[in-house]
Amino acid sequence: MNLRVWLRSRPGPSADAIVPMNGRPKLVLASGSPRRLSLINQIGIQPDALRPTDVDETPNKGELPRAYATRLARAKAEAAYAAVARDGDLAGAYVVAADTVVAVGRRILPKAELIDEAQQCLRLLSGRNHRVCTAVCVVTPKGAFRQRLSETRVRFKRLSNEEIAAYLATGEWQGKAGGYAIQGLAGAFVVKIVGSYSTIVGLPLYETVSLLVGEGFPVYAGWPNAA
């Protein structure tokens, strides 16, 4: 099928979406993470605004990792959507939010802020498998919430005390779920990945594109000129 014909056959933007002069409805990324911004740029989308949110990330008692990630992604999306609705320049924009959780079994690992937390995480992950769950939530211009969750299994090599100390000294672990960043130096610790790399970094691209396209956002419209 001709690309232009195929693009015209895709669902159009919501009637309530703000459509600027370039013909694309506006989109807000509910995150200040450079990693998530880089990932959404990778699929040809330059957000019109970044709206990081401040939500309580304390897990509920007995909450499982998948449910926790899904709940926080929804909470971030709700907070960002409320902020966008009050902004005359952005009202009617799509909103994308996500949350990433690292887990060993049913145990949710923290987003390490203290070096002791990061050290405990690395010792726990050393030589074993763990899961990374990232939930993504898209809010449409009409206020409909759509969610998907992606889960990836990761295996770390057995880490020596020297390796752990060297990594802790970099400070790369600060604020990272599970105390490491796979896109950084900690990539050298990874023996095997089963699933999506973008899920581990923080925004599952397949699920994000599927949600946006399903809700009428023209993800592919700019691809012919992206190279």
C-alpha positions in Angstrom: 0.0 0.0 0.0 1.2 3.5 -0.8 2.6 5.2 2.3 0.5 8.3 1.9 -2.7 6.3 1.4 -1.8 4.2 4.5 -1.2 7.3 6.6 -4.5 8.8 5.6 -6.2 5.5 6.6 -4.8 5.8 10.2 -7.2 7.2 12.9 -7.2 11.0 13.0 -6.6 13.1 16.1 -9.5 13.5 18.5 -11.8 16.4 17.6 -10.9 17.9 21.0 -7.2 17.8 20.4 -5.3 21.1 19.9 -3.8 20.8 16.4 -1.0 23.4 15.7 0.0 24.7 12.3 2.2 21.6 11.6 -0.9 19.4 11.7 0.1 17.3 14.7 -1.9 17.4 17.9 0.0 18.5 21.0 1.6 15.9 23.3 2.9 16.3 26.9 5.3 13.9 28.5 4.6 13.7 32.2 8.3 13.2 33.1 11.5 15.1 33.6 13.6 12.0 32.9 16.2 12.5 30.1 15.9 8.8 29.4 12.2 8.9 28.7 12.6 12.0 26.6 15.3 10.3 24.6 13.1 7.2 24.1 10.0 9.2 23.0 12.3 11.2 20.6 13.5 7.8 19.2 10.0 7.1 17.9 9.8 10.5 16.1 7.9 12.5 18.8 9.1 15.8 20.2 6.9 16.6 23.2 5.4 20.1 23.2 6.0 20.2 27.0 7.4 18.2 29.9 5.3 18.1 33.0 7.1 16.1 35.8 4.7 15.2 38.6 5.1 14.8 42.3 3.2 11.8 43.5 3.5 9.6 46.6 5.5 6.6 45.5 5.2 4.6 48.7 4.1 1.0 47.9 0.8 -0.1 49.5 1.1 -2.9 52.0 1.4 -6.2 50.1 1.3 -4.4 46.7 2.8 -6.5 43.9 5.3 -5.0 41.4 3.0 -5.0 38.4 0.1 -3.4 40.3 2.5 -0.9 41.8 3.9 0.2 38.4 0.4 0.5 36.9 -1.0 2.5 39.8 1.9 5.0 39.8 1.7 5.5 36.0 -2.0 6.2 36.3 -1.4 8.6 39.2 1.3 10.5 37.3 -1.0 10.7 34.2 -3.8 12.1 36.3 -1.6 14.7 37.9 -0.2 15.8 34.6 -3.6 15.8 32.9 -4.9 18.1 35.7 -2.0 20.5 35.2 -2.4 20.5 31.4 -6.1 21.2 31.7 -5.3 24.4 33.5 -2.8 25.5 30.8 -4.5 27.3 27.9 -1.6 26.5 25.6 -1.8 22.8 26.3 -5.4 22.1 27.1 -6.6 19.3 24.8 -3.1 17.7 24.4 -2.3 14.0 24.7 -0.5 13.1 27.9 2.0 10.2 28.3 3.2 9.0 31.7 5.2 6.0 32.8 6.6 4.3 35.9 9.3 1.7 36.2 9.7 -0.9 38.9 12.6 -3.3 39.6 11.6 -6.4 41.5 13.1 -9.6 42.8 10.2 -12.0 43.2 7.4 -10.1 45.0 9.9 -7.6 46.5 9.9 -4.1 45.1 13.4 -2.5 45.1 13.6 1.2 45.9 14.7 4.1 43.6 18.0 4.4 45.4 18.7 7.8 46.9 21.3 6.7 49.5 24.5 4.8 48.8 23.5 2.1 51.3 20.2 1.5 49.4 22.1 1.2 46.1 24.6 -1.2 47.7 21.9 -3.4 49.1 20.2 -3.5 45.7 23.3 -4.5 43.8 24.1 -7.2 46.3 20.6 -8.6 45.9 20.7 -8.4 42.1 24.2 -10.0 41.9 24.3 -13.3 40.1 20.5 -13.6 39.8 17.5 -12.8 37.7 15.1 -9.9 38.4 12.2 -8.3 36.7 11.7 -4.8 35.4 8.1 -3.7 35.0 7.2 -0.4 33.2 3.6 0.7 32.9 2.7 3.5 30.5 -0.5 5.5 30.6 -1.8 7.7 27.8 -4.6 10.3 28.4 -6.5 11.3 25.3 -7.7 14.9 24.7 -11.2 13.8 25.8 -9.8 12.6 29.1 -9.9 8.8 28.5 -7.1 6.9 30.2 -5.5 4.0 28.4 -2.7 1.8 30.0 -0.3 -1.0 29.0 2.4 -2.8 31.0 5.6 -4.4 29.8 7.8 -6.8 31.8 11.3 -7.7 31.0 13.6 -10.3 32.8 17.2 -9.3 33.4 20.1 -11.4 34.7 23.1 -9.8 36.3 26.6 -11.4 36.5 27.9 -12.2 40.0 29.4 -8.9 41.2 32.6 -8.6 43.1 33.0 -6.2 46.0 35.4 -4.2 43.7 32.8 -3.9 41.0 30.1 -2.8 43.4 32.4 -0.2 45.0 33.5 1.1 41.6 29.9 1.5 40.5 28.7 3.1 43.7 31.6 5.7 43.3 30.1 6.9 40.0 26.9 8.1 41.5 25.0 6.8 38.4 22.7 4.8 40.6 21.1 7.9 42.3 17.4 8.0 41.8 17.4 4.8 39.7 15.0 1.9 40.3 16.9 -1.0 41.7 20.0 1.2 42.1 21.4 0.9 38.5 21.0 2.4 35.0 21.2 -0.2 32.3 21.9 2.5 29.6 25.0 3.5 31.6 28.0 1.8 33.1 25.8 -0.9 34.7 25.1 -2.3 31.2 28.4 -4.2 31.8 26.7 -6.2 34.5 24.0 -7.6 32.3 24.3 -11.2 31.2 20.9 -11.6 29.6 17.7 -9.8 28.8 14.4 -11.4 27.9 12.0 -8.8 26.7 12.2 -5.1 25.8 15.3 -3.0 26.4 13.2 0.2 26.3 11.1 -1.2 29.2 14.2 -1.3 31.4 15.3 2.2 30.4 11.9 3.6 31.3 9.4 3.8 28.4 8.3 0.6 26.5 8.2 1.8 22.9 6.0 -0.9 21.4 3.3 -0.3 24.1 3.6 3.5 23.9 3.2 3.5 20.1 0.3 1.1 20.3 -1.6 3.2 22.7 -1.0 6.5 20.9 -1.9 5.1 17.5 -4.9 3.4 18.9 -6.1 6.7 20.2 -5.6 8.6 17.0 -2.2 10.2 17.5 -0.3 10.4 14.2 2.9 8.7 15.4 4.1 7.7 11.9 3.2 11.0 10.1 6.6 12.5 10.6 8.7 9.4 9.9 9.3 9.9 6.2 11.1 13.2 7.0 12.8 11.9 10.2 16.0 10.4 8.7 
